[in-house]
Amino acid sequence: MSGRGRRAVLPPSGHRVEPPLALEGLVVTVTNKAGFTKEFDFTALSVAEPMQRSLAASFAARSRGWTSHTTARTCWTGLEMFAKFVADLGSPPDDLDGLSTSDLQSWRDRHVDTNSGKTTLRVVRGLLQGDARLAGGPVAEELARRIPRPVPSKQSYEESERDRVVLTAQRQFRSAWLRIGENTQLLSRWRAGDIAEGSRDWKIGMVLDHIARTGDAPRTVLPGGLKQVTHHRVLGGTGLEKTWGRLFLTRMELTALAVLLTDRFAWNLSVYDRMPVPTRSSSAGETASVTYQVRVEKRRAGDGRWFSTENVTDSGADSPGRLITQALEATAHSRTLANLLKPGSDLFMAARAYHAEQEHVDLDRPAPVGPVSFGVSYAMAKQWAKNNGLGGSPFGRVRRTTVTNEGRPLQHTQGTHESIYVLPDKRVQRASRHVFEDGAREALEQARAVVFGGKIADEPAPGHQETATADCEDEETSPWPAPAGGCGADFLLCLACPNAHVHPGHHPRLAHLHQQILSLRSATDERTFRKRWNDHLLRLEDLRDDTKVGPAAWAAALARVSDADRTVVRLLLKEDLAP
């Protein structure tokens, strides 16, 4: 059933889903959203056959939730690296249950210092944790260790940099739009019979009609077998702008259009591969305006949240919708030809490829229809930037610039907006410095009230005093001194103190304490809960965050809660341990 309560369409009778893991247990088949399959042969991994089979089984189990071959290739690349690491060990284990804690520590140390390495660690960890033999014991605890988040490396453009990119795209797309518009008008006049037969414009109109229906100008085969544009003298040359380019965007011109759309709407590069033709309706109470409904698909948002619809209005030359209008005009002939060759084609971002694709390799992207290709690949983005002397693909930085300029989430969550786009961005930091200075003291006091204020440790330190929730480095310098000396703070408030040290020995008790405080919500009125328990709950949830203990290690700690931990937590909640 859909999220709106509509009953799903049942598959035909006799429908059977093939299992991803082949009978021999060494080949996994991954099916993407479009129904295309890709095989991964685990005999290619440089480890013993038992480990090949174990990795294949875990890979197959996880693949059931994948919708793209790109995800599968990312996991496969991580496994290839892991297999090579295992093969290079002094005594490589035959299967996963032979992996030691020191093996996994070495694997972690090799990759944890780089962004790509952190991604590899996460990918491989997910596959290893799928094996039941690694679900408990020291190896499971090592796998549960927090992996730091990648450090955002991309920055928004400075104003001058952004102007250079956008002006380059504007010049290229506008030139193409004018060219196609002029030839479209000529073709319309020819089809309406408004041009004198036999004139130069009439001959060009005839060629344009052939281009619109086939995607290319008429060509004559010369005696030597070469092909030549039949009407090249009438057309004024044989280059693409004089032939099929009169009605079709090139792929680089389509890329320039995508740059402008990203600058305007902050759409991701992958969106352009699957964006359907926008629908239109007259704006309410307006006769000169038109509103487009643009469907945006972002698969990384997760199942059930892939699609969103944005309403964009064209009310004049400077309105956001004017670019959509121009894009529809520039891609019209490409879309019409694709629909003629394959009825039902409705993709928006269409261009004419220079050469027909011999074999469609990237099955996550839409296949071309005749000479018409769809969307903008990462390779196209890099080539466009190289052609214009702009370095690497501009899409990530253009999107980041638009998002930070808008100051609000665009196709992502508020948390992602703050942690990925705003806080790490140097341009935002410079622009906001005076704001930070004005509110720093108040913000710091508020933040300290609801976040873990101590330090994360790997083991107990000699000389530290154990408390009910953490180890104390020095009670004499407590922010909450007692009248008679020492610390006068509630033991729950230890987690807000800079003298607190939390190591893995504390994790079970703190995870259990977190569970028990959560359970008080249903037994306590909202006002009382917020006054007595809410700050402690937020502090524990901050401690559980990826940047500190980590959700995986936190969840694993719940399996190690002792009777002593339960007793201490019960006394804390009854306030019998408060000083």
matplotlib code that plots the C-alpha trace (Angstrom):
import matplotlib.pyplot as plt

x = [0.0, 1.3, 2.0, -1.4, -3.3, -3.7, -3.6, -0.5, -0.8, -0.4, 2.2, 0.8, 0.0, 3.0, 5.4, 8.5, 11.5, 14.8, 17.1, 20.2, 22.6, 23.2, 22.9, 26.6, 26.8, 29.5, 27.7, 25.3, 22.9, 21.8, 18.7, 18.3, 15.1, 14.8, 14.9, 18.5, 20.8, 24.5, 26.5, 29.2, 31.5, 33.0, 35.6, 37.4, 38.2, 41.7, 40.5, 39.8, 36.6, 34.8, 35.3, 34.2, 30.9, 30.4, 30.9, 28.7, 25.9, 26.1, 26.4, 23.3, 21.3, 22.0, 21.4, 17.7, 17.3, 19.4, 17.9, 21.0, 24.1, 26.1, 25.4, 26.4, 29.7, 30.6, 30.2, 32.0, 35.0, 35.1, 35.1, 37.9, 40.0, 39.1, 39.9, 43.3, 44.0, 43.1, 45.2, 48.2, 48.0, 50.7, 48.3, 45.1, 42.0, 39.9, 36.6, 35.2, 35.1, 38.8, 39.2, 40.8, 40.3, 43.9, 43.1, 40.1, 42.1, 44.8, 42.1, 40.6, 43.9, 44.7, 41.5, 40.2, 42.2, 40.6, 37.1, 37.1, 38.6, 35.8, 33.3, 35.1, 35.1, 31.3, 30.6, 32.7, 31.5, 27.8, 28.7, 30.7, 28.0, 25.6, 27.4, 25.9, 29.3, 30.5, 27.4, 29.0, 32.4, 35.4, 35.3, 31.7, 32.7, 35.6, 33.2, 30.8, 33.4, 32.4, 33.6, 34.1, 32.0, 33.7, 34.9, 33.1, 35.7, 33.6, 33.1, 30.6, 31.8, 33.0, 30.8, 33.3, 33.8, 30.1, 29.6, 32.3, 30.6, 27.1, 28.0, 29.8, 26.7, 24.4, 26.4, 26.5, 22.8, 21.4, 23.3, 21.8, 18.3, 18.3, 19.6, 17.0, 14.2, 15.1, 15.1, 11.9, 10.1, 11.4, 10.3, 6.8, 6.4, 7.5, 5.1, 2.3, 3.1, 4.0, 7.3, 7.6, 8.5, 11.9, 13.4, 16.4, 14.3, 12.0, 14.9, 16.2, 12.7, 12.6, 15.9, 14.8, 11.7, 14.0, 16.2, 13.2, 11.9, 15.3, 17.7, 20.1, 20.4, 20.0, 23.3, 24.6, 26.9, 29.9, 31.6, 34.3, 31.7, 32.0, 28.8, 28.3, 25.6, 23.4, 22.4, 25.6, 25.7, 22.1, 22.7, 26.0, 28.3, 28.5, 29.1, 26.6, 25.3, 24.5, 23.0, 21.2, 22.3, 19.7, 17.0, 18.9, 21.0, 24.4, 25.3, 27.6, 24.8, 22.5, 25.1, 25.2, 21.4, 21.8, 24.3, 21.8, 19.0, 21.2, 22.2, 18.5, 16.9, 19.9, 19.0, 21.5, 23.2, 21.6, 18.1, 18.5, 18.7, 15.2, 13.3, 10.0, 8.7, 7.2, 3.5, 2.0, -1.1, -2.3, -1.6, -4.7, -6.0, -3.2, -3.4, 0.3, 1.8, 2.2, 3.1, 5.1, 4.9, 8.4, 8.8, 12.1, 13.4, 16.1, 16.6, 19.1, 16.2, 15.1, 12.1, 8.8, 10.5, 12.0, 9.6, 8.7, 7.0, 8.1, 5.8, 7.8, 6.1, 7.1, 5.8, 8.4, 12.0, 13.5, 11.2, 12.4, 10.1, 11.5, 14.4, 12.0, 10.2, 13.4, 14.5, 11.2, 11.7, 15.3, 14.6, 11.3, 12.6, 14.8, 11.8, 9.5, 11.9, 12.4, 8.7, 8.4, 11.0, 9.8, 6.3, 5.9, 9.3, 8.7, 12.2, 12.8, 16.6, 17.2, 20.0, 21.3, 24.5, 27.4, 27.5, 25.1, 26.0, 27.4, 26.4, 24.6, 26.9, 25.6, 22.3, 21.4, 21.1, 18.4, 19.3, 19.4, 16.6, 18.1, 20.4, 18.7, 20.4, 19.0, 20.3, 23.8, 26.5, 29.4, 31.7, 29.7, 30.0, 33.8, 34.2, 32.1, 34.2, 37.4, 36.2, 35.6, 38.7, 36.8, 38.5, 36.3, 32.5, 30.8, 27.5, 28.4, 29.8, 27.0, 24.4, 26.2, 26.4, 22.7, 21.7, 23.9, 22.6, 19.0, 19.7, 17.2, 17.1, 16.6, 15.7, 17.4, 16.7, 17.4, 20.1, 21.9, 21.5, 23.3, 26.0, 26.9, 26.1, 26.2, 28.6, 31.6, 31.4, 34.1, 32.2, 29.2, 31.6, 33.1, 29.7, 28.3, 31.3, 29.6, 26.5, 28.5, 30.3, 27.1, 25.4, 28.4, 28.0, 24.3, 24.6, 27.5, 25.6, 22.5, 24.6, 26.5, 23.2, 22.2, 25.4, 27.9, 30.6, 33.3, 35.8, 35.6, 38.3, 39.3, 40.0, 40.0, 42.8, 44.8, 43.9, 40.4, 37.5, 34.6, 31.1, 27.7, 27.8, 31.5, 35.0, 35.9, 39.3, 39.3, 36.3, 38.0, 37.6, 34.0, 31.8, 29.3, 31.4, 29.9, 30.0, 32.3, 34.5, 34.5, 31.7, 28.1, 26.6, 23.9, 25.5, 23.4, 25.0, 28.4, 27.9, 27.8, 31.1, 34.4, 36.1, 34.0, 35.7, 33.5, 35.1, 33.6, 33.1, 30.4, 28.5, 26.2, 25.0, 24.6, 22.7, 20.4, 19.9, 18.9, 16.3, 14.9, 14.6, 12.8, 10.3, 9.5, 7.9, 4.8, 4.6, 5.3, 3.4, 5.2, 6.0, 7.6, 9.6, 11.0, 11.9, 13.6, 14.7, 14.8, 18.3, 19.7, 18.0, 19.4, 22.9, 22.8, 21.6, 24.4, 26.8, 25.3, 26.0, 28.3, 31.0, 31.2, 30.2, 28.3, 24.8, 26.3, 28.5, 25.6, 23.2, 25.8, 26.4, 22.8, 23.6, 26.2, 24.1, 24.8, 22.6, 24.9, 24.2, 20.4, 20.6, 22.6, 20.3, 17.2, 18.7, 19.6, 16.1, 14.7, 17.2, 18.6, 22.2, 21.9, 24.4]
y = [0.0, 3.5, 6.2, 7.8, 4.6, 3.4, -0.3, -1.5, -3.2, -6.9, -8.7, -11.1, -14.6, -16.9, -14.0, -15.1, -13.0, -14.6, -14.8, -12.5, -15.3, -18.0, -21.6, -22.2, -19.3, -17.2, -15.0, -12.2, -10.5, -7.0, -5.6, -1.8, 0.2, 0.0, -3.8, -4.2, -6.7, -6.8, -9.7, -9.7, -12.8, -13.4, -15.9, -12.7, -11.7, -12.7, -14.6, -18.3, -19.8, -20.0, -16.3, -15.6, -17.5, -15.6, -12.2, -13.2, -14.2, -10.9, -8.9, -10.6, -10.0, -6.3, -6.0, -6.6, -3.0, -1.5, 0.3, 1.2, -0.5, 2.4, 1.4, -2.1, -1.0, 1.1, -1.9, -4.1, -1.7, -1.7, -5.5, -5.7, -3.5, -5.6, -8.8, -7.5, -6.4, -9.9, -11.6, -9.5, -10.6, -12.8, -15.7, -14.9, -16.5, -18.9, -17.4, -14.3, -16.0, -16.2, -12.4, -11.1, -7.7, -6.8, -7.5, -5.1, -2.5, -2.6, -2.3, 0.7, 2.4, 2.1, 4.0, 6.2, 9.3, 10.1, 10.8, 8.0, 5.7, 6.4, 5.6, 2.3, 1.5, 2.1, 0.0, -3.0, -2.8, -3.1, -6.2, -7.8, -7.2, -9.1, -12.3, -13.8, -15.1, -11.5, -10.4, -10.8, -10.8, -8.5, -8.5, -7.2, -4.5, -3.5, -3.3, -1.2, 1.5, 4.9, 5.9, 9.7, 11.5, 12.6, 16.2, 18.3, 19.3, 21.3, 25.0, 27.4, 29.7, 33.2, 35.8, 36.3, 32.6, 32.0, 34.8, 33.3, 29.9, 31.2, 33.7, 31.0, 28.7, 31.6, 32.5, 28.9, 28.1, 31.4, 31.1, 27.6, 28.7, 31.6, 29.3, 26.7, 29.3, 30.9, 27.6, 26.5, 29.5, 28.9, 25.2, 26.3, 28.7, 26.0, 23.5, 26.1, 26.8, 30.4, 30.3, 30.6, 27.2, 27.0, 29.9, 29.4, 29.5, 27.0, 24.6, 25.1, 24.5, 21.2, 20.1, 21.2, 19.0, 16.0, 16.9, 17.1, 13.7, 11.8, 13.8, 14.5, 16.3, 14.4, 12.9, 11.7, 8.7, 9.6, 7.1, 6.4, 5.5, 8.7, 10.6, 14.3, 16.7, 16.9, 20.5, 21.9, 24.9, 25.9, 25.3, 27.3, 24.5, 21.0, 21.8, 20.8, 24.3, 24.4, 20.9, 19.0, 21.6, 24.0, 22.1, 20.1, 21.0, 19.4, 17.5, 20.3, 22.9, 20.7, 20.6, 24.5, 24.5, 22.1, 24.5, 27.3, 25.2, 24.2, 27.8, 28.8, 25.8, 24.0, 20.6, 17.8, 16.6, 13.2, 14.8, 15.6, 12.0, 11.2, 14.5, 14.2, 17.1, 19.7, 20.1, 23.6, 25.5, 29.1, 30.9, 31.7, 35.1, 35.7, 35.6, 36.4, 34.0, 30.2, 27.9, 24.7, 21.7, 20.2, 16.7, 16.2, 12.7, 12.3, 8.6, 9.2, 10.6, 7.0, 4.9, 6.7, 10.1, 10.0, 12.5, 16.1, 18.6, 22.2, 24.9, 27.4, 30.4, 32.2, 35.8, 37.7, 37.9, 37.8, 35.2, 31.7, 30.1, 31.9, 29.5, 26.5, 28.0, 28.4, 24.9, 23.5, 25.4, 24.3, 20.6, 20.4, 18.8, 16.3, 15.2, 15.0, 12.8, 10.5, 10.1, 9.4, 6.7, 5.3, 6.4, 7.3, 9.0, 12.0, 12.9, 16.7, 17.0, 15.8, 16.5, 15.1, 13.0, 13.3, 9.6, 6.7, 4.8, 1.3, -0.3, 1.3, 0.6, 2.7, 1.0, 3.4, 6.2, 6.3, 4.6, 6.9, 6.7, 6.8, 9.9, 11.4, 11.2, 12.1, 13.8, 15.0, 12.5, 13.3, 12.8, 15.4, 17.8, 17.4, 17.8, 20.9, 22.5, 21.4, 22.9, 26.2, 26.3, 25.9, 23.0, 20.1, 19.6, 22.8, 21.2, 20.5, 24.0, 25.7, 23.9, 24.7, 28.3, 28.5, 26.7, 29.0, 32.1, 31.0, 30.2, 27.3, 23.6, 22.8, 19.1, 18.1, 18.1, 20.9, 18.9, 18.3, 21.9, 23.0, 20.3, 19.8, 23.1, 26.0, 25.3, 24.0, 26.7, 29.3, 32.0, 31.6, 31.7, 35.0, 36.5, 35.4, 36.3, 39.4, 37.4, 34.7, 37.3, 39.1, 35.9, 33.8, 34.0, 33.2, 30.5, 28.9, 28.8, 27.3, 24.7, 23.6, 23.0, 20.3, 18.7, 16.3, 18.6, 16.2, 14.1, 10.7, 8.2, 4.7, 3.5, 4.6, 7.0, 6.5, 9.0, 9.7, 9.2, 7.0, 8.5, 7.1, 8.3, 9.1, 9.4, 12.7, 14.3, 16.9, 17.5, 20.5, 22.6, 21.7, 24.4, 23.6, 23.7, 22.6, 25.1, 22.7, 22.1, 19.5, 19.1, 19.8, 18.7, 16.1, 12.9, 13.3, 16.8, 15.1, 14.7, 18.5, 19.0, 19.5, 17.3, 14.2, 11.4, 8.7, 5.4, 2.1, 0.9, 3.6, 2.9, 0.1, 2.2, 5.4, 3.6, 2.0, 5.4, 6.9, 4.2, 4.7, 8.5, 8.0, 5.7, 8.5, 10.5, 8.4, 8.4, 12.1, 15.2, 17.3, 20.2, 18.1, 16.0, 19.1, 20.7, 17.7, 15.3, 16.9, 18.4, 15.1, 13.3, 15.7, 15.4, 11.6, 11.8, 14.2, 11.7, 8.9, 11.0, 9.8, 12.3, 10.8, 7.3, 6.5, 4.8, 1.4, 1.2, 2.7, -0.1, -2.8, -1.5, -2.3, -6.0, -5.6, -3.9, -5.5, -5.7, -3.1, -0.8, -1.3, -0.6, 2.6, 3.9, 3.1, 5.1, 8.0, 8.2, 8.0, 10.8, 8.7, 9.3, 13.0, 14.9]
z = [0.0, -0.8, 1.7, 0.7, 1.3, -2.3, -2.8, -4.7, -8.0, -7.7, -9.9, -12.5, -11.4, -11.4, -10.9, -9.2, -8.0, -8.7, -5.6, -6.0, -4.9, -7.5, -6.5, -6.3, -3.9, -5.6, -8.0, -6.9, -9.4, -8.5, -10.2, -10.4, -10.4, -14.2, -14.0, -15.5, -13.9, -13.1, -11.9, -9.3, -9.3, -5.9, -7.2, -8.4, -4.8, -3.6, -0.5, 0.3, -1.1, 2.3, 2.8, -0.8, 0.0, 3.3, 1.7, -1.3, 1.1, 3.1, -0.2, -1.5, 1.6, 1.6, -2.2, -1.7, -0.6, -3.4, -6.4, -8.4, -9.7, -8.5, -4.8, -5.7, -7.4, -4.3, -2.0, -4.5, -4.6, -0.8, -0.8, -3.3, -1.1, 2.0, 0.2, -0.8, 2.8, 4.1, 1.4, 2.5, 6.1, 7.5, 8.0, 6.1, 7.6, 5.5, 6.6, 8.3, 11.7, 11.6, 11.6, 14.8, 16.6, 15.6, 12.0, 12.0, 13.9, 11.2, 8.5, 10.3, 10.8, 7.1, 6.1, 8.9, 8.1, 4.7, 3.5, 1.0, 3.6, 6.0, 3.3, 2.6, 6.4, 6.6, 3.5, 4.6, 8.2, 7.0, 5.1, 7.8, 10.4, 8.2, 9.2, 12.3, 13.5, 13.9, 15.9, 19.3, 21.1, 20.8, 17.0, 17.1, 19.5, 17.2, 14.2, 16.3, 17.0, 15.8, 12.4, 12.1, 9.6, 6.4, 6.6, 4.0, 1.4, -1.0, -0.6, -2.1, -4.8, -4.1, -5.9, -8.7, -9.2, -9.3, -11.8, -14.1, -14.1, -14.6, -17.3, -19.3, -19.1, -20.0, -23.1, -24.3, -23.6, -24.8, -28.1, -28.6, -27.6, -30.1, -32.8, -32.2, -31.8, -35.1, -37.0, -35.3, -36.6, -40.1, -39.9, -38.7, -41.6, -44.1, -42.7, -42.8, -46.5, -45.8, -47.7, -51.5, -53.0, -54.4, -52.4, -50.2, -47.0, -48.6, -49.2, -45.7, -44.3, -46.3, -44.7, -41.3, -41.6, -42.4, -39.4, -37.1, -38.2, -38.3, -36.1, -39.0, -42.3, -45.6, -46.7, -50.0, -50.4, -52.5, -54.8, -52.3, -49.7, -47.6, -46.8, -47.4, -46.3, -49.4, -49.1, -47.5, -49.8, -49.0, -45.3, -45.3, -44.2, -42.8, -39.1, -36.5, -36.0, -39.8, -39.8, -37.0, -34.4, -36.0, -34.0, -31.3, -28.3, -28.1, -24.9, -23.8, -24.4, -22.3, -19.6, -19.7, -19.2, -16.3, -14.7, -14.9, -13.5, -10.6, -10.0, -9.9, -8.1, -6.4, -8.1, -7.9, -11.0, -10.8, -10.9, -14.6, -15.7, -14.5, -14.6, -16.6, -18.7, -16.5, -16.7, -16.9, -15.9, -16.1, -12.8, -10.9, -11.8, -14.3, -18.1, -18.9, -16.4, -16.4, -13.6, -14.1, -11.9, -11.8, -10.3, -8.6, -7.8, -5.2, -4.4, -1.6, 0.5, 1.0, 0.1, 0.1, 0.0, -3.5, -5.2, -4.6, -6.8, -7.1, -8.5, -10.7, -12.3, -15.4, -15.0, -16.9, -18.0, -14.5, -13.0, -12.1, -14.5, -17.5, -17.6, -17.6, -20.6, -22.5, -21.6, -22.9, -26.2, -26.6, -25.9, -27.8, -31.0, -29.1, -27.0, -30.0, -31.9, -28.9, -28.5, -32.3, -32.1, -28.7, -27.8, -24.2, -23.8, -21.5, -20.1, -20.0, -20.4, -23.9, -26.4, -29.7, -29.2, -31.7, -32.2, -31.5, -28.4, -29.4, -26.1, -23.2, -20.3, -17.4, -16.8, -13.9, -16.4, -19.1, -22.4, -25.5, -28.0, -31.5, -31.6, -28.5, -25.2, -21.8, -18.7, -17.7, -16.6, -14.3, -17.3, -19.3, -16.3, -16.1, -19.9, -19.9, -17.2, -19.0, -22.3, -20.5, -18.4, -15.1, -13.4, -12.2, -12.3, -11.1, -10.0, -6.4, -5.7, -7.7, -5.6, -2.4, -3.3, -4.1, -0.9, 1.3, -0.5, 0.1, 3.7, 3.9, 3.0, -0.6, -1.2, 2.1, 5.8, 8.2, 9.9, 6.6, 5.8, 8.9, 9.3, 5.6, 3.9, 6.3, 9.3, 7.3, 4.6, 4.8, 2.9, 5.3, 8.3, 7.1, 6.4, 9.8, 12.0, 13.5, 14.2, 16.0, 18.1, 19.1, 20.3, 21.3, 25.0, 25.1, 22.5, 24.4, 27.7, 26.0, 24.1, 27.2, 29.0, 26.6, 25.2, 26.7, 28.1, 29.0, 27.0, 25.2, 26.3, 25.2, 28.7, 32.4, 33.4, 36.6, 39.3, 38.0, 40.4, 39.3, 39.7, 38.9, 35.3, 34.4, 35.7, 37.3, 36.5, 39.3, 41.6, 43.2, 39.9, 39.5, 37.8, 40.7, 43.9, 47.2, 50.1, 52.1, 49.1, 46.3, 43.8, 44.6, 41.3, 40.7, 39.3, 36.2, 35.8, 35.6, 31.8, 31.4, 33.3, 31.4, 34.0, 33.0, 31.1, 29.5, 28.3, 26.9, 30.5, 31.0, 27.7, 29.0, 32.0, 30.0, 27.2, 29.8, 31.6, 28.2, 27.7, 31.2, 30.9, 27.6, 29.4, 31.9, 29.1, 29.2, 33.0, 33.6, 32.5, 29.8, 32.0, 34.7, 32.2, 30.5, 33.8, 35.4, 32.7, 29.2, 29.5, 30.7, 27.8, 25.2, 26.8, 26.5, 22.9, 22.1, 23.6, 21.4, 18.3, 15.5, 16.5, 20.1, 21.0, 17.9, 17.5, 16.7, 19.8, 21.8, 20.7, 21.2, 24.8, 25.7, 25.4, 28.2, 30.9, 34.3, 37.4, 39.0, 36.1, 36.5, 40.3, 39.9, 37.2, 39.3, 42.2, 39.9, 38.6, 42.2, 43.0, 45.9, 44.6, 44.3, 46.6]

ax = plt.figure().add_subplot(projection="3d")
ax.plot(x, y, z, "-o")
ax.set_aspect("equal")
plt.show()
